[in-house]
Amino acid sequence: MVADSPAPVVRQLRLVVEAADHEAAVAFFRDALGLPEEAAFSGEGDARVVILDAGRATLEIANPAQKRLIDEVEVGRQVAPRIRVAFEVDDAEATTARLVAAGASEIAPPTRTPWQSLNSRLDAPADLHITIFQELVTPDEGAR
């Protein structure tokens, strides 16, 4: 970065997902996962979008070796497509059970990772491969 130029400011990350079964995807992510609805818009030709608040966003960029490592730790084999969406929750086991009951397919149950989180893998509506994770230690505890 050039020292004299101001740092770019990104105010929000929005992941836009096309869902053939819009109602089922909204019900899953809004109602079952619990993402609050921020806005909804409709237009000509039955065009619809619902914007859900997913909390703080990060963009995690992994090389192929790291992606393989994460799959191996969380699932035991290669399963994730190029894009996987991860949601931090307070209770990974209860959330995983709730999402499976709401229609997700469990790929791997909640598993303790070497980075001290409890992670499950699911195939969710809108053809999304997702991770549900619960941090088991606070950032302060992990730094010790």
C-alpha positions, 0 to 999 in steps of 0.5 A: 500500500502506498503510504500517502494514499488513504486506506480503502474503507469497506463498510460491509461484505454482502454474499449474494446467493441465487436460490432456485427455491427462494422461500425454502432458503429464506426459511432456512437461513432466517428462521432456522439459523436465526439471521435477522431480516434487514430488508426485502425487495421484489420486482418485475417477473417475480424477482425477489431478494431478502437481505439477512444480517449475518453479524460481522463479516470476514473474507477468509482466503485460503490456498488449496493446501489449507482448504484440504487441511480444513476439510481433513480436520473437520470432515475427514475427506475432501468435500468443500467446493471452492466457496464455503460459508461459515457461521459462528454460533453459541452452541454448535451442537444445538444449531447443527441439530436444528438445521438438520431438522430444518432440511440441511444434510449433515456432512460431518457432526460437530468436531473439535478442531486443533484451533479450538473450535467445534465445527460441523459441516452441512449442505444447506438450501441454495446449494451452499456448503456451510460450516457451523462453528463455536469458538471454545476459547476466547481470543485472550485465552488462545493467546496464552 
